[in-house]
Amino acid sequence: MSFVGRSRVGSGANGRARFRARARVRVAGMAQLARAAAIVALVLACALVFASPAAFGKVGRGYTVVRLSEVVRSIFYAPQYVALARGFFEDEGLRIDLSTAWGADKGAAALISGACDIGFFGPEAAIYIYNQGAPDYLVGFAQLTQMDGSFFLARAGMPDPFSWEHVRGKTIVGARLGGVPEMVLEWVLKRHGIEPFKDVNIVTSLAFAAAPGAFAAGIGDYIAQFEPSMTELEMAGQGKIVASMGVEGGEIMYTVYHVRRSQLTRDRDMLIRFTRALYQGMNWVEEHTPTETAEVIRPFFPDTKLEVIARIVKRYKDQGTWPATPEVSPSGLMRLQEVMASAGELKAAVPANALVTMEITRAALKSK
């Protein structure tokens, strides 16, 4: 089923004309994105002038409150929720004030302006900010995921067994342009000989939370999206999960805990304790069954059934989503930049030692 209001890929002169029209729209969209980035850079630069130092501080019984902004709420981040629910952060004297930004761009803006103490999002946002020349740019100090967390679902009635050739001429519900989920999708398509926006239509205009509902309403033939939406669509008979974008895309630095560069020295002790608690959560998930993990993190997903959470945790665990330790991967960052360059979203490559540090994690693991 095609996206309402968009043409399928056609043949002949009319098809080529539609291809050119879509290409022009994409180029215009990228130019608009670049202009928006320049505006954001100016706003953030001004915010840097007025931002106060990190606002975390001691409260009751000696706890230090840390404002943590997560990019989205997803079972993809199960070890973080285990660390919160099991009290591992409190064991380290930290009380986490958790908020959800619903976008790496929003999370990065909150961090660089001082509205949060730690930002948890994809490093592409840090790369964009670094290339805009921000003086107190963002640095990743701990990593939770080492591959894409989305899955690829085919609408009921699509050819089975699945082949990437089947998407040619069809419509995929994708993600926001410039975001890692969309860039990984395009990267995977290219690896299978499918040219994005030419051989296949990709819907990139839907909000993250709205995409699954739009697919259920009939938009698109395929969808690439995070859990629990994919499993819920599958269980509702809307389609079948046919591929893991994490497995297809390979190892990549995907979701990382960031701070402003100036915080690395000033807040070092807090960051070490934070990382140590996170590591405990990662170990707990590794040592327990998916059902046990699901029971612990269920309060973070009140609208999702326990068996669905357990099924998703198992899927993520089996494919090696979470690394053995939270130490950041410089090679994963370089792979991310390859993906960004392929999507036409990388202004200039950034050296890994500018955007990530392994010192915090190594200190945390040494003192555990």
C-alpha positions as CSV (number, residue, x, y, z in Angstrom):
1,M,0.0,0.0,0.0
2,S,1.4,3.3,-1.0
3,F,1.7,6.5,1.1
4,V,-1.4,8.6,0.5
5,G,-0.6,11.6,-1.6
6,R,2.7,10.3,-2.9
7,S,3.2,8.5,-6.2
8,R,4.7,5.1,-6.4
9,V,8.0,4.8,-8.3
10,G,7.0,4.8,-12.0
11,S,8.6,4.0,-15.3
12,G,9.1,6.0,-18.4
13,A,9.0,9.8,-18.7
14,N,6.4,10.3,-16.0
15,G,8.3,8.2,-13.6
16,R,11.6,10.1,-14.2
17,A,9.8,13.3,-13.8
18,R,8.5,12.2,-10.4
19,F,12.0,11.1,-9.4
20,R,13.4,14.5,-10.3
21,A,10.6,16.3,-8.5
22,R,11.2,14.2,-5.3
23,A,15.0,14.9,-5.7
24,R,14.3,18.6,-5.8
25,V,12.1,18.4,-2.8
26,R,14.9,16.5,-0.9
27,V,17.5,19.1,-1.9
28,A,15.3,21.9,-0.8
29,G,14.6,20.1,2.4
30,M,18.3,19.7,3.1
31,A,18.9,23.4,2.4
32,Q,16.2,24.2,4.8
33,L,17.7,21.9,7.4
34,A,21.1,23.7,6.9
35,R,19.5,27.1,7.4
36,A,17.7,25.8,10.6
37,A,21.1,24.4,11.8
38,A,22.6,27.8,11.4
39,I,19.8,29.4,13.4
40,V,20.2,26.7,16.1
41,A,23.9,27.4,16.2
42,L,23.3,31.1,16.9
43,V,20.8,30.3,19.6
44,L,23.1,27.8,21.3
45,A,26.0,30.1,21.1
46,C,23.9,32.8,22.9
47,A,22.8,30.2,25.4
48,L,26.4,29.4,26.2
49,V,27.0,32.9,27.2
50,F,24.2,32.9,29.8
51,A,24.2,29.2,30.8
52,S,25.0,28.6,34.5
53,P,27.3,25.8,35.7
54,A,25.8,22.3,36.1
55,A,22.8,22.6,38.4
56,F,23.0,19.2,40.1
57,G,23.5,19.4,43.9
58,K,23.0,17.8,47.2
59,V,19.5,17.2,48.5
60,G,18.2,15.3,51.5
61,R,20.3,12.5,53.0
62,G,23.3,13.5,50.9
63,Y,22.0,12.5,47.5
64,T,23.2,14.4,44.4
65,V,20.4,15.2,42.0
66,V,21.4,14.7,38.4
67,R,19.1,15.9,35.6
68,L,19.2,13.2,32.8
69,S,17.6,13.9,29.5
70,E,17.0,10.7,27.4
71,V,16.4,11.0,23.7
72,V,13.2,8.8,23.6
73,R,11.5,6.3,26.0
74,S,12.4,2.9,24.5
75,I,13.0,-0.7,25.7
76,F,16.2,-0.3,23.6
77,Y,17.5,1.4,26.8
78,A,16.5,-1.4,29.2
79,P,19.8,-1.4,31.2
80,Q,19.3,2.3,32.1
81,Y,15.9,1.6,33.5
82,V,17.2,-1.4,35.4
83,A,19.8,0.8,37.0
84,L,17.1,3.3,37.9
85,A,14.6,0.7,39.2
86,R,17.1,-1.3,41.2
87,G,18.5,1.7,42.9
88,F,22.0,1.5,41.5
89,F,22.3,5.2,41.1
90,E,21.1,5.8,44.6
91,D,23.8,3.3,45.8
92,E,26.3,5.8,44.2
93,G,24.7,8.7,46.0
94,L,22.9,10.0,42.9
95,R,19.2,10.7,42.5
96,I,18.2,10.9,38.8
97,D,15.7,13.4,37.6
98,L,14.8,11.8,34.3
99,S,13.1,13.6,31.4
100,T,12.5,12.6,27.8
101,A,13.5,15.0,25.0
102,W,11.9,13.1,22.1
103,G,14.7,13.9,19.7
104,A,18.5,14.1,19.7
105,D,18.4,17.7,18.5
106,K,16.2,18.7,21.5
107,G,18.3,16.7,23.9
108,A,21.5,18.3,22.7
109,A,20.0,21.8,22.9
110,A,18.9,21.1,26.5
111,L,22.4,20.0,27.4
112,I,24.4,22.7,25.8
113,S,22.1,25.4,27.3
114,G,22.5,23.9,30.8
115,A,18.9,22.7,31.1
116,C,20.1,19.2,32.0
117,D,23.4,17.8,33.4
118,I,23.7,14.7,31.2
119,G,22.2,14.2,27.7
120,F,21.5,10.7,26.4
121,F,21.2,10.7,22.6
122,G,23.0,9.8,19.3
123,P,26.4,11.3,18.7
124,E,25.3,12.8,15.4
125,A,23.9,15.7,17.4
126,A,27.4,16.3,19.0
127,I,29.0,16.1,15.6
128,Y,26.6,18.8,14.2
129,I,27.3,21.1,17.2
130,Y,31.1,20.6,17.0
131,N,31.1,21.5,13.3
132,Q,29.1,24.6,14.1
133,G,32.0,25.8,16.2
134,A,30.5,25.7,19.7
135,P,33.3,26.5,22.2
136,D,31.9,24.2,24.9
137,Y,31.0,21.4,22.6
138,L,29.6,18.0,23.7
139,V,31.6,14.9,24.6
140,G,30.4,11.4,25.0
141,F,31.7,9.6,28.1
142,A,29.6,6.4,28.3
143,Q,27.9,4.2,25.6
144,L,24.8,2.1,26.1
145,T,24.0,0.8,22.6
146,Q,26.3,-0.4,19.8
147,M,23.9,-0.8,16.9
148,D,20.6,0.6,15.6
149,G,17.6,-0.3,17.7
150,S,14.9,-0.2,15.0
151,F,13.4,-3.1,13.1
152,F,11.9,-3.4,9.6
153,L,8.3,-4.5,9.3
154,A,6.5,-5.5,6.1
155,R,2.8,-4.9,5.8
156,A,0.6,-8.0,5.8
157,G,0.4,-9.3,2.2
158,M,3.9,-8.3,1.2
159,P,6.0,-11.1,-0.5
160,D,7.3,-13.8,1.9
161,P,10.1,-14.7,2.4
162,F,11.4,-11.1,2.5
163,S,14.0,-9.8,0.1
164,W,15.3,-6.3,0.0
165,E,14.5,-6.3,-3.7
166,H,10.8,-6.3,-2.6
167,V,11.0,-2.7,-1.4
168,R,11.9,-1.4,-4.8
169,G,9.0,0.8,-6.1
170,K,7.3,0.7,-2.7
171,T,6.9,3.2,0.2
172,I,8.8,3.0,3.5
173,V,7.8,4.9,6.6
174,G,11.2,6.2,7.7
175,A,12.3,8.8,10.3
176,R,13.5,12.4,10.6
177,L,16.1,13.5,8.0
178,G,19.5,14.0,9.6
179,G,18.7,11.5,12.4
180,V,20.7,8.3,12.8
181,P,17.6,5.9,12.3
182,E,16.9,7.5,8.9
183,M,20.6,7.5,7.9
184,V,21.1,3.9,8.9
185,L,17.9,2.9,6.9
186,E,19.4,4.7,3.8
187,W,22.8,3.1,4.4
188,V,21.2,-0.4,4.5
189,L,19.2,0.2,1.4
190,K,22.3,1.3,-0.5
191,R,24.1,-1.8,0.6
192,H,21.4,-3.8,-1.0
193,G,21.5,-1.8,-4.2
194,I,18.4,0.3,-3.5
195,E,18.8,4.0,-4.0
196,P,16.8,6.0,-1.4
197,F,14.2,8.5,-2.8
198,K,14.9,7.1,-6.3
199,D,14.2,3.4,-6.2
200,V,11.9,3.6,-3.2
201,N,9.8,6.3,-1.6
202,I,10.6,7.2,2.1
203,V,8.3,9.1,4.3
204,T,10.4,11.3,6.6
205,S,7.8,13.9,7.6
206,L,6.1,12.0,10.4
207,A,6.8,12.6,14.1
208,F,8.5,9.7,15.9
209,A,5.4,8.9,18.0
210,A,3.0,9.3,15.1
211,A,4.8,6.9,12.6
212,P,3.4,3.6,13.9
213,G,-0.2,4.9,14.0
214,A,0.2,6.3,10.5
215,F,1.4,2.9,9.3
216,A,-1.5,1.2,11.0
217,A,-3.9,3.6,9.3
218,G,-2.6,2.5,5.9
219,I,0.4,4.7,5.1
220,G,3.4,2.8,3.5
221,D,4.2,-0.7,2.6
222,Y,7.1,-1.1,5.1
223,I,8.2,0.7,8.2
224,A,11.5,1.1,10.1
225,Q,10.8,2.0,13.7
226,F,11.8,1.3,17.3
227,E,10.2,-1.1,19.8
228,P,7.7,-1.6,21.3
229,S,5.8,-0.3,18.2
230,M,7.1,-3.0,15.9
231,T,6.1,-5.9,18.1
232,E,2.8,-4.3,18.8
233,L,2.1,-3.8,15.1
234,E,3.1,-7.4,14.5
235,M,0.9,-8.8,17.2
236,A,-2.0,-6.7,15.9
237,G,-1.7,-8.5,12.5
238,Q,-0.5,-5.3,10.7
239,G,2.6,-6.9,9.4
240,K,5.7,-9.0,10.1
241,I,9.1,-8.0,11.3
242,V,11.4,-9.1,8.5
243,A,14.8,-7.5,9.4
244,S,16.8,-5.9,12.2
245,M,18.3,-2.6,11.2
246,G,20.9,-3.2,13.9
247,V,22.1,-6.4,12.4
248,E,21.8,-5.0,8.9
249,G,23.7,-1.8,9.7
250,G,26.4,-3.5,11.9
251,E,28.3,-2.0,14.8
252,I,27.9,1.7,15.2
253,M,28.1,4.2,18.0
254,Y,24.4,4.7,18.5
255,T,23.3,6.1,21.8
256,V,25.7,7.8,24.2
257,Y,25.7,9.8,27.4
258,H,27.0,13.3,26.8
259,V,28.2,16.3,28.8
260,R,29.6,19.7,27.9
261,R,33.4,19.5,27.6
262,S,33.8,21.8,30.6
263,Q,31.9,19.3,32.8
264,L,34.5,16.5,32.3
265,T,36.8,18.1,34.9
266,R,34.3,19.9,37.1
267,D,31.8,17.0,37.4
268,R,34.3,14.1,37.1
269,D,33.4,12.4,40.4
270,M,29.6,12.5,39.6
271,L,30.2,11.1,36.1
272,I,32.3,8.3,37.4
273,R,29.6,7.3,39.9
274,F,26.9,7.7,37.2
275,T,28.9,5.4,34.9
276,R,29.5,2.8,37.6
277,A,25.7,2.6,38.3
278,L,25.0,2.3,34.6
279,Y,27.5,-0.6,34.3
280,Q,25.7,-2.4,37.1
281,G,22.5,-2.1,35.2
282,M,24.1,-3.5,32.1
283,N,25.5,-6.4,34.1
284,W,22.2,-7.1,35.7
285,V,20.5,-7.4,32.3
286,E,23.2,-9.7,31.0
287,E,22.9,-12.0,34.1
288,H,19.1,-12.2,34.2
289,T,16.4,-13.5,31.9
290,P,14.4,-11.3,29.6
291,T,11.3,-11.9,31.7
292,E,13.1,-10.8,34.9
293,T,14.4,-7.7,33.1
294,A,10.8,-7.0,31.8
295,E,9.4,-7.2,35.3
296,V,11.9,-4.7,36.6
297,I,11.4,-2.1,33.8
298,R,7.7,-2.5,33.4
299,P,6.8,0.7,35.4
300,F,8.6,2.7,32.6
301,F,6.2,1.2,30.0
302,P,2.8,1.0,31.7
303,D,0.9,0.7,28.5
304,T,2.9,-2.3,27.2
305,K,2.1,-5.9,28.3
306,L,4.8,-7.7,30.3
307,E,5.1,-10.5,27.7
308,V,5.7,-7.9,24.9
309,I,8.4,-6.2,27.0
310,A,10.1,-9.6,27.6
311,R,9.9,-10.5,23.9
312,I,11.6,-7.3,22.9
313,V,14.3,-7.5,25.6
314,K,15.1,-11.0,24.3
315,R,15.3,-9.7,20.8
316,Y,17.7,-6.9,21.7
317,K,19.8,-9.1,23.9
318,D,20.1,-11.9,21.4
319,Q,21.4,-9.6,18.7
320,G,24.1,-8.1,20.9
321,T,22.6,-4.6,21.2
322,W,24.3,-3.8,24.5
323,P,28.1,-3.8,24.8
324,A,29.9,-5.6,27.7
325,T,30.9,-2.3,29.3
326,P,29.8,1.3,28.8
327,E,33.2,2.3,27.3
328,V,32.8,4.4,24.2
329,S,33.9,3.0,20.9
330,P,36.0,5.3,18.7
331,S,35.7,2.9,15.8
332,G,31.9,3.0,16.2
333,L,32.0,6.8,16.0
334,M,34.0,6.6,12.8
335,R,31.5,4.1,11.3
336,L,28.7,6.5,12.2
337,Q,30.5,9.3,10.3
338,E,30.7,7.0,7.3
339,V,26.9,6.5,7.5
340,M,26.4,10.3,7.9
341,A,28.6,11.0,4.9
342,S,26.7,8.5,2.8
343,A,23.5,10.3,3.6
344,G,25.0,13.7,2.7
345,E,24.6,14.9,6.3
346,L,28.3,15.3,7.3
347,K,29.8,18.7,6.9
348,A,33.3,17.6,7.9
349,A,34.6,14.5,9.7
350,V,35.5,15.0,13.4
351,P,38.4,13.1,15.1
352,A,37.1,10.6,17.6
353,N,39.3,12.1,20.4
354,A,37.4,15.4,20.1
355,L,34.0,13.9,20.8
356,V,34.5,10.9,23.1
357,T,36.5,10.1,26.1
358,M,37.3,6.7,27.6
359,E,38.8,8.1,30.8
360,I,35.5,8.3,32.8
361,T,34.5,4.7,32.0
362,R,37.9,3.3,32.7
363,A,38.0,5.1,36.1
364,A,34.5,3.8,36.9
365,L,35.4,0.2,36.0
366,K,38.7,0.4,38.0
367,S,36.9,1.5,41.1
368,K,33.9,-0.8,40.9
